[in-house]
Amino acid sequence: MAESTSRKTLIGAFVVGGGALALAIIMLFGHMRFFASSREAVVVFQNAITGLTVGAPVNFRGVKVGSVKSITLRFDPKDHKAYIPVVLTLEPDQIHVVHDVPGGTKVQMPDMIANGLRAELNLQSFVTGQSNIELDFDKSSPVVLHPRITDMVEIPARLSTMEKLKDTLGQLPVKDMAHHADETLRSIQSLSDKLNTDLPPLVASMKVTTDRSQDTVLAATQAIRDLQNKLDITLSKMDTLLQTGTQQLSGRGADIHATMVSATKALDSLQSVISPRSVDRANLDAALRDIASAAASLRGFASDVERNPQLLLMGRRP
């Protein structure tokens, strides 16, 4: 009997110990906090929340402040839209307001929301595709609440960078871009075919033109060389001519000087003849006067003969 009682006691102790161990495991590795204060809030999403599961962490700038408690789907017949309320279990003990009083003060959720607290869906890993909820302050994001969907404290949602990029890409005219790209490829193909047809003759013509240009360049080069040789000969002859002329001018210098002296003397003699006080000048003037008088008489006689031609036969009568 005593042995049976001892065995029952041992089994009961084993069951109690196993239950305590299971409770400890749930508390450590699960998201249950039996002895810690917690607060719930909700974030209402309208876009897809792919990768977000119950138990996913809720972070504030990378610091874990809670976890996802539940995810549901609700349809509002008033606006015919589907909403996804995500209930968050927050740990207020993780956040304190700094004051002069030691120990600080607990954070009030409505105050944080009024100061710009927003929630967004954040892709946690590209490999696994898991997502989490990221909290941060952003007063520029508009406050959109959904009182018809939930009566809990709601943290306004904002679009993440990936969701903004997705919306932007979704607004791109992909069909038009594909159509234009297709037309562009067709134009390129047509241009390629035309080049395949027209390019070989053009290349052949360019080759012929290049060969002719090369022949022309060679001919021009040869002509320039011949002209250079002729110019060298001409310059050599001109140099010889200049040297000969210099020698002749040097040899004729004395003759030119004598000629210049004779010319100077002749000019002096001529100047003495044409001088107003010169005798020769007076004789020359008298001769010129006589010649002028004779010329006048001759003109008078010519006039008489013109009026009376018989004067040449009979002469003047006394």
DOLO-953242 format. One record per residue (C-alpha): residue in three letters; x, y, z. Coordinates in nm, 4 decimals. Each point is the difference from the previous one (the first is absolute). Layout:
BEGIN
+------+----------+----------+----------+
! type !        X !        Y !        Z !
+------+----------+----------+----------+
!  ALA !        X !        Y !        Z !
...
+------+----------+----------+----------+
***
This chain:
BEGIN
+------+----------+----------+----------+
! type !        X !        Y !        Z !
+------+----------+----------+----------+
!  MET !   0.0000 !   0.0000 !   0.0000 !
!  ALA !   0.2803 !   0.2399 !   0.0904 !
!  GLU !   0.1790 !  -0.0960 !  -0.3165 !
!  SER !  -0.3116 !   0.0832 !  -0.2084 !
!  THR !  -0.0373 !   0.3367 !   0.1708 !
!  SER !   0.3674 !   0.0829 !  -0.0644 !
!  ARG !  -0.0406 !  -0.0962 !  -0.3623 !
!  LYS !  -0.3026 !   0.2254 !  -0.0414 !
!  THR !   0.1883 !   0.2856 !   0.1651 !
!  LEU !   0.2924 !  -0.0468 !  -0.2383 !
!  ILE !  -0.2302 !  -0.0071 !  -0.3025 !
!  GLY !  -0.1776 !   0.3156 !   0.1197 !
!  ALA !   0.3312 !   0.1790 !   0.0529 !
!  PHE !   0.1086 !  -0.1052 !  -0.3485 !
!  VAL !  -0.3217 !   0.1337 !  -0.1551 !
!  VAL !   0.0273 !   0.3308 !   0.1860 !
!  GLY !   0.3636 !   0.0373 !  -0.1021 !
!  GLY !  -0.0833 !  -0.0757 !  -0.3638 !
!  GLY !  -0.2795 !   0.2542 !   0.0045 !
!  ALA !   0.2290 !   0.2648 !   0.1469 !
!  LEU !   0.2636 !  -0.0791 !  -0.2615 !
!  ALA !  -0.2570 !   0.0220 !  -0.2798 !
!  LEU !  -0.1234 !   0.3315 !   0.1382 !
!  ALA !   0.3568 !   0.1315 !   0.0126 !
!  ILE !   0.0616 !  -0.1085 !  -0.3601 !
!  ILE !  -0.3181 !   0.1709 !  -0.1152 !
!  MET !   0.0957 !   0.3170 !   0.1854 !
!  LEU !   0.3558 !   0.0022 !  -0.1357 !
!  PHE !  -0.0467 !  -0.1065 !  -0.3631 !
!  GLY !  -0.3594 !   0.0998 !  -0.0552 !
!  HIS !  -0.1437 !   0.3482 !   0.0075 !
!  MET !  -0.1938 !  -0.0415 !   0.3280 !
!  ARG !   0.0746 !   0.2296 !   0.2898 !
!  PHE !  -0.2059 !  -0.1097 !   0.2979 !
!  PHE !   0.1608 !   0.2254 !   0.2537 !
!  ALA !   0.0813 !   0.3034 !  -0.2068 !
!  SER !  -0.2372 !   0.2826 !  -0.0786 !
!  SER !  -0.0971 !   0.0367 !  -0.3650 !
!  ARG !  -0.2180 !   0.2241 !  -0.2108 !
!  GLU !  -0.1749 !  -0.0654 !  -0.3237 !
!  ALA !  -0.0375 !   0.2222 !  -0.3029 !
!  VAL !  -0.1133 !  -0.0615 !  -0.3537 !
!  VAL !   0.1306 !   0.0987 !  -0.3435 !
!  VAL !  -0.2461 !  -0.0171 !  -0.2898 !
!  PHE !   0.1554 !  -0.0780 !  -0.3392 !
!  GLN !  -0.1710 !   0.0197 !  -0.3374 !
!  ASN !   0.2849 !  -0.1377 !  -0.2099 !
!  ALA !   0.1320 !  -0.3559 !   0.0025 !
!  ILE !   0.2031 !  -0.1003 !   0.3074 !
!  THR !   0.1835 !  -0.2913 !  -0.1587 !
!  GLY !   0.2526 !  -0.1582 !   0.2364 !
!  LEU !  -0.1562 !   0.1343 !   0.3219 !
!  THR !  -0.0986 !  -0.2739 !   0.2458 !
!  VAL !  -0.1244 !  -0.0231 !   0.3578 !
!  GLY !   0.2957 !   0.0373 !   0.2348 !
!  ALA !   0.1967 !   0.2229 !  -0.2388 !
!  PRO !   0.2016 !   0.2648 !   0.1851 !
!  VAL !  -0.1093 !   0.3603 !   0.0368 !
!  ASN !   0.3038 !   0.2293 !  -0.0035 !
!  PHE !   0.0589 !   0.3659 !   0.0606 !
!  ARG !   0.3034 !   0.1008 !  -0.2077 !
!  GLY !   0.1352 !  -0.3522 !   0.0364 !
!  VAL !  -0.0794 !  -0.0411 !   0.3729 !
!  LYS !  -0.2599 !  -0.2657 !   0.0732 !
!  VAL !  -0.2933 !   0.1452 !   0.1942 !
!  GLY !  -0.2639 !  -0.2676 !  -0.0590 !
!  SER !  -0.1371 !  -0.2666 !  -0.2311 !
!  VAL !  -0.2935 !  -0.0724 !  -0.2292 !
!  LYS !  -0.2880 !  -0.1567 !   0.1910 !
!  SER !  -0.2588 !  -0.0604 !  -0.2705 !
!  ILE !  -0.0752 !   0.0669 !  -0.3660 !
!  THR !  -0.3545 !   0.0097 !  -0.1325 !
!  LEU !  -0.1816 !   0.1057 !  -0.3139 !
!  ARG !  -0.3068 !   0.2258 !   0.0056 !
!  PHE !  -0.2187 !   0.1256 !  -0.2818 !
!  ASP !  -0.1868 !   0.3302 !   0.0264 !
!  PRO !  -0.3192 !  -0.0044 !  -0.2091 !
!  LYS !  -0.0242 !   0.3764 !   0.0217 !
!  ASP !   0.2987 !   0.0670 !  -0.2240 !
!  HIS !   0.0370 !  -0.3543 !  -0.1363 !
!  LYS !   0.3615 !  -0.0265 !   0.1126 !
!  ALA !   0.1889 !  -0.2682 !   0.1884 !
!  TYR !   0.2108 !   0.0917 !   0.3045 !
!  ILE !   0.2573 !  -0.2020 !   0.1917 !
!  PRO !   0.0125 !   0.0953 !   0.3696 !
!  VAL !   0.3231 !  -0.1208 !   0.1632 !
!  VAL !  -0.0122 !  -0.0075 !   0.3809 !
!  LEU !   0.3326 !   0.0797 !   0.1674 !
!  THR !   0.1050 !  -0.0943 !   0.3512 !
!  LEU !   0.2276 !   0.2793 !   0.1221 !
!  GLU !   0.2236 !   0.0016 !   0.3039 !
!  PRO !  -0.0228 !   0.3411 !   0.1671 !
!  ASP !   0.2854 !  -0.0881 !   0.2337 !
!  GLN !   0.2347 !   0.0177 !  -0.2978 !
!  ILE !  -0.0640 !   0.3733 !  -0.0505 !
!  HIS !   0.0309 !   0.2770 !   0.2577 !
!  VAL !  -0.0358 !   0.3746 !  -0.0130 !
!  VAL !   0.3073 !   0.1793 !   0.1285 !
!  HIS !  -0.0792 !   0.2493 !   0.2801 !
!  ASP !   0.1862 !   0.1623 !   0.2830 !
!  VAL !  -0.1709 !  -0.2430 !   0.2356 !
!  PRO !   0.2158 !  -0.3140 !   0.0416 !
!  GLY !  -0.1521 !  -0.3019 !  -0.1634 !
!  GLY !  -0.1941 !   0.1967 !  -0.2652 !
!  THR !  -0.3633 !  -0.0428 !  -0.0959 !
!  LYS !  -0.1815 !  -0.2625 !  -0.2015 !
!  VAL !  -0.0804 !   0.0814 !  -0.3607 !
!  GLN !  -0.3608 !   0.0726 !  -0.0927 !
!  MET !  -0.0953 !  -0.1377 !  -0.3407 !
!  PRO !  -0.2432 !   0.2832 !  -0.0999 !
!  ASP !   0.2729 !   0.2556 !   0.0686 !
!  MET !   0.2453 !  -0.1859 !  -0.2221 !
!  ILE !  -0.2589 !  -0.0257 !  -0.2785 !
!  ALA !  -0.0714 !   0.3731 !   0.0312 !
!  ASN !   0.3737 !   0.0657 !  -0.0307 !
!  GLY !   0.0171 !  -0.1878 !  -0.3311 !
!  LEU !   0.0356 !  -0.3684 !   0.0856 !
!  ARG !  -0.0580 !  -0.2028 !  -0.3173 !
!  ALA !   0.0208 !  -0.3706 !  -0.0907 !
!  GLU !   0.1153 !  -0.1551 !  -0.3250 !
!  LEU !   0.0508 !  -0.3457 !  -0.1427 !
!  ASN !   0.3711 !  -0.0729 !  -0.0279 !
!  LEU !   0.1571 !  -0.2847 !  -0.1985 !
!  GLN !   0.2230 !  -0.1735 !   0.2510 !
!  SER !   0.1812 !  -0.2359 !  -0.2406 !
!  PHE !   0.0109 !  -0.0257 !  -0.3768 !
!  VAL !   0.1004 !  -0.3640 !   0.0278 !
!  THR !  -0.2813 !  -0.1265 !   0.2254 !
!  GLY !  -0.2529 !   0.2690 !  -0.0958 !
!  GLN !  -0.0905 !   0.0597 !   0.3662 !
!  SER !  -0.1295 !   0.3421 !   0.1026 !
!  ASN !  -0.0403 !   0.1884 !   0.3255 !
!  ILE !  -0.1602 !   0.3202 !   0.1265 !
!  GLU !   0.2259 !   0.3031 !   0.0279 !
!  LEU !  -0.1002 !   0.3008 !   0.2125 !
!  ASP !   0.1386 !   0.3511 !  -0.0340 !
!  PHE !  -0.0978 !   0.3660 !   0.0299 !
!  ASP !  -0.1106 !   0.1742 !  -0.3200 !
!  LYS !  -0.2258 !   0.3023 !   0.0346 !
!  SER !   0.0011 !   0.0516 !  -0.3767 !
!  SER !  -0.1954 !  -0.3220 !  -0.0475 !
!  PRO !  -0.3780 !   0.0615 !   0.0078 !
!  VAL !  -0.2095 !  -0.1497 !   0.2790 !
!  VAL !  -0.2561 !  -0.2458 !  -0.1426 !
!  LEU !  -0.2085 !  -0.1789 !   0.2646 !
!  HIS !  -0.2648 !  -0.2684 !  -0.0416 !
!  PRO !  -0.2580 !   0.0227 !   0.2800 !
!  ARG !  -0.2389 !  -0.2295 !  -0.1903 !
!  ILE !   0.2607 !  -0.2766 !  -0.0106 !
!  THR !   0.1283 !   0.0005 !   0.3596 !
!  ASP !  -0.0669 !   0.1683 !   0.3320 !
!  MET !   0.3537 !  -0.0607 !   0.1339 !
!  VAL !   0.2772 !   0.2594 !   0.0206 !
!  GLU !   0.1064 !   0.0315 !  -0.3630 !
!  ILE !   0.3483 !   0.0904 !  -0.1163 !
!  PRO !  -0.0282 !   0.1670 !  -0.3446 !
!  ALA !   0.1683 !  -0.1938 !  -0.2791 !
!  ARG !   0.2265 !   0.1448 !  -0.2626 !
!  LEU !   0.1444 !  -0.1427 !  -0.3195 !
!  SER !   0.3488 !  -0.1420 !   0.0256 !
!  THR !   0.2707 !   0.0766 !  -0.2520 !
!  MET !  -0.0573 !  -0.3328 !  -0.1732 !
!  GLU !  -0.3756 !   0.0591 !  -0.0173 !
!  LYS !   0.0546 !   0.3497 !  -0.1427 !
!  LEU !   0.2334 !  -0.1476 !  -0.2589 !
!  LYS !  -0.2546 !  -0.2704 !  -0.0777 !
!  ASP !  -0.2786 !   0.2583 !  -0.0426 !
!  THR !   0.2247 !   0.2106 !  -0.2211 !
!  LEU !   0.0876 !  -0.2980 !  -0.2152 !
!  GLY !  -0.3675 !  -0.0966 !  -0.0110 !
!  GLN !  -0.0890 !   0.3417 !  -0.1406 !
!  LEU !   0.2499 !  -0.0301 !  -0.2822 !
!  PRO !  -0.1590 !  -0.0526 !  -0.3439 !
!  VAL !   0.1631 !  -0.3382 !  -0.0471 !
!  LYS !  -0.2141 !  -0.0951 !  -0.3014 !
!  ASP !   0.0759 !   0.3260 !  -0.1785 !
!  MET !   0.3673 !  -0.0350 !   0.0833 !
!  ALA !  -0.0014 !  -0.3571 !  -0.1296 !
!  HIS !  -0.1812 !   0.1133 !  -0.3169 !
!  HIS !   0.2519 !   0.2794 !  -0.0585 !
!  ALA !   0.2861 !  -0.2383 !   0.0733 !
!  ASP !  -0.1424 !  -0.2468 !  -0.2517 !
!  GLU !  -0.0298 !   0.2730 !  -0.2629 !
!  THR !   0.3531 !   0.1122 !   0.0769 !
!  LEU !   0.1310 !  -0.3556 !  -0.0423 !
!  ARG !  -0.1850 !  -0.0294 !  -0.3296 !
!  SER !   0.1496 !   0.3293 !  -0.1186 !
!  ILE !   0.3447 !  -0.1198 !   0.1036 !
!  GLN !  -0.0576 !  -0.3293 !  -0.1844 !
!  SER !  -0.1152 !   0.1872 !  -0.3113 !
!  LEU !   0.3005 !   0.2297 !   0.0209 !
!  SER !   0.2277 !  -0.3001 !   0.0431 !
!  ASP !  -0.1478 !  -0.1696 !  -0.3072 !
!  LYS !   0.0370 !   0.3184 !  -0.2029 !
!  LEU !   0.3586 !   0.0386 !   0.1132 !
!  ASN !   0.0699 !  -0.3607 !  -0.0951 !
!  THR !  -0.1315 !   0.0809 !  -0.3476 !
!  ASP !   0.1497 !   0.3446 !  -0.0522 !
!  LEU !   0.3190 !  -0.0233 !   0.2006 !
!  PRO !   0.2044 !  -0.2433 !  -0.2181 !
!  PRO !  -0.0271 !   0.2159 !  -0.3171 !
!  LEU !   0.0735 !   0.3056 !   0.2088 !
!  VAL !   0.3064 !  -0.1680 !   0.1479 !
!  ALA !   0.1172 !  -0.1036 !  -0.3476 !
!  SER !  -0.0509 !   0.3545 !  -0.1273 !
!  MET !   0.1857 !   0.1394 !   0.2983 !
!  LYS !   0.2847 !  -0.2431 !  -0.0682 !
!  VAL !   0.0200 !   0.1109 !  -0.3649 !
!  THR !  -0.0130 !   0.3647 !   0.1098 !
!  THR !   0.2709 !  -0.0668 !   0.2547 !
!  ASP !   0.2225 !  -0.1659 !  -0.2614 !
!  ARG !  -0.0532 !   0.2914 !  -0.2373 !
!  SER !   0.0692 !   0.2472 !   0.2745 !
!  GLN !   0.3180 !  -0.1871 !   0.0814 !
!  ASP !   0.1085 !   0.0161 !  -0.3664 !
!  THR !  -0.0831 !   0.3713 !  -0.0062 !
!  VAL !   0.2018 !   0.0569 !   0.3160 !
!  LEU !   0.2965 !  -0.1879 !  -0.1475 !
!  ALA !  -0.0223 !   0.2010 !  -0.3240 !
!  ALA !  -0.0249 !   0.3236 !   0.1938 !
!  THR !   0.2964 !  -0.1025 !   0.2123 !
!  GLN !   0.2075 !  -0.0744 !  -0.3112 !
!  ALA !  -0.1061 !   0.3321 !  -0.1586 !
!  ILE !   0.0983 !   0.1855 !   0.3153 !
!  ARG !   0.3376 !  -0.1706 !  -0.0005 !
!  ASP !   0.0575 !   0.0939 !  -0.3680 !
!  LEU !  -0.1086 !   0.3563 !   0.0706 !
!  GLN !   0.2340 !   0.0116 !   0.2952 !
!  ASN !   0.2904 !  -0.1125 !  -0.2171 !
!  LYS !  -0.0862 !   0.2627 !  -0.2630 !
!  LEU !  -0.0290 !   0.2658 !   0.2681 !
!  ASP !   0.3407 !  -0.0991 !   0.1321 !
!  ILE !   0.1465 !   0.0371 !  -0.3497 !
!  THR !  -0.1758 !   0.3330 !  -0.0556 !
!  LEU !   0.1176 !   0.1334 !   0.3344 !
!  SER !   0.3544 !  -0.1105 !  -0.0803 !
!  LYS !  -0.0113 !   0.1827 !  -0.3361 !
!  MET !  -0.1465 !   0.3102 !   0.1635 !
!  ASP !   0.2791 !  -0.0102 !   0.2555 !
!  THR !   0.2580 !  -0.0223 !  -0.2811 !
!  LEU !  -0.1722 !   0.2868 !  -0.1862 !
!  LEU !   0.0006 !   0.2152 !   0.3090 !
!  GLN !   0.3692 !  -0.0695 !   0.0559 !
!  THR !   0.0773 !   0.0815 !  -0.3671 !
!  GLY !  -0.2028 !   0.3207 !   0.0185 !
!  THR !   0.1808 !   0.0983 !   0.3180 !
!  GLN !   0.3374 !  -0.0603 !  -0.1668 !
!  GLN !  -0.1016 !   0.1960 !  -0.3119 !
!  LEU !  -0.1295 !   0.2885 !   0.2120 !
!  SER !   0.3275 !   0.0001 !   0.1884 !
!  GLY !   0.1989 !   0.0029 !  -0.3335 !
!  ARG !  -0.2216 !   0.2696 !  -0.1546 !
!  GLY !   0.0111 !   0.2238 !   0.3020 !
!  ALA !   0.2850 !   0.2168 !  -0.1385 !
!  ASP !  -0.1686 !   0.0377 !  -0.3406 !
!  ILE !  -0.3277 !   0.0944 !   0.1628 !
!  HIS !   0.1854 !   0.2569 !   0.2108 !
!  ALA !   0.1681 !   0.1537 !  -0.3073 !
!  THR !  -0.3338 !   0.0053 !  -0.1815 !
!  MET !  -0.1600 !   0.1711 !   0.2965 !
!  VAL !   0.2800 !   0.2606 !   0.0047 !
!  SER !  -0.0426 !   0.0676 !  -0.3754 !
!  ALA !  -0.3739 !   0.0285 !   0.0434 !
!  THR !   0.0517 !   0.2385 !   0.2885 !
!  LYS !   0.2268 !   0.2168 !  -0.2169 !
!  ALA !  -0.2519 !  -0.0044 !  -0.2867 !
!  LEU !  -0.2728 !   0.1077 !   0.2397 !
!  ASP !   0.2185 !   0.2786 !   0.1271 !
!  SER !   0.0645 !   0.1148 !  -0.3588 !
!  LEU !  -0.3682 !  -0.0167 !  -0.0826 !
!  GLN !  -0.0812 !   0.1936 !   0.3140 !
!  SER !   0.2486 !   0.2704 !  -0.1038 !
!  VAL !  -0.1587 !   0.0164 !  -0.3456 !
!  ILE !  -0.3568 !   0.0342 !   0.1291 !
!  SER !   0.0931 !   0.2491 !   0.2699 !
!  PRO !  -0.1945 !   0.3324 !  -0.0425 !
!  ARG !   0.3254 !   0.2036 !  -0.0006 !
!  SER !   0.1841 !  -0.2272 !  -0.2404 !
!  VAL !   0.1036 !   0.1335 !  -0.3457 !
!  ASP !  -0.0931 !  -0.3293 !  -0.1554 !
!  ARG !  -0.3434 !   0.0344 !   0.1578 !
!  ALA !  -0.0365 !   0.3515 !  -0.1533 !
!  ASN !   0.1059 !  -0.1280 !  -0.3457 !
!  LEU !  -0.2379 !  -0.2927 !   0.0345 !
!  ASP !  -0.2850 !   0.2349 !   0.0903 !
!  ALA !   0.0776 !   0.2283 !  -0.2976 !
!  ALA !   0.0093 !  -0.2991 !  -0.2323 !
!  LEU !  -0.3319 !  -0.1184 !   0.1388 !
!  ARG !  -0.1486 !   0.3482 !  -0.0578 !
!  ASP !   0.1270 !   0.0034 !  -0.3585 !
!  ILE !  -0.1411 !  -0.3435 !  -0.0591 !
!  ALA !  -0.3334 !   0.1137 !   0.1451 !
!  SER !  -0.0012 !   0.3108 !  -0.2266 !
!  ALA !   0.0823 !  -0.2104 !  -0.3061 !
!  ALA !  -0.2721 !  -0.2397 !   0.0924 !
!  ALA !  -0.2469 !   0.2915 !   0.0306 !
!  SER !   0.1038 !   0.1324 !  -0.3434 !
!  LEU !  -0.0343 !  -0.3454 !  -0.1438 !
!  ARG !  -0.3491 !  -0.0337 !   0.1438 !
!  GLY !  -0.0961 !   0.3380 !  -0.1506 !
!  PHE !   0.1340 !  -0.1034 !  -0.3401 !
!  ALA !  -0.1861 !  -0.3277 !   0.0218 !
!  SER !  -0.3204 !   0.1900 !   0.0738 !
!  ASP !   0.0572 !   0.2287 !  -0.3045 !
!  VAL !   0.0658 !  -0.2999 !  -0.2248 !
!  GLU !  -0.3120 !  -0.1680 !   0.1306 !
!  ARG !  -0.2055 !   0.3105 !  -0.0909 !
!  ASN !   0.1802 !   0.0653 !  -0.3331 !
!  PRO !   0.1796 !  -0.3076 !  -0.1394 !
!  GLN !   0.1259 !   0.2042 !  -0.3029 !
!  LEU !   0.2608 !   0.1555 !   0.2209 !
!  LEU !   0.2038 !  -0.3168 !  -0.0424 !
!  LEU !   0.0145 !   0.0650 !  -0.3837 !
!  MET !  -0.0134 !   0.3774 !  -0.0377 !
!  GLY !   0.1362 !   0.1206 !   0.3297 !
!  ARG !  -0.1075 !   0.3131 !   0.1716 !
!  ARG !  -0.0590 !   0.3042 !  -0.2223 !
!  PRO !   0.1645 !   0.3232 !   0.1027 !
+------+----------+----------+----------+
***
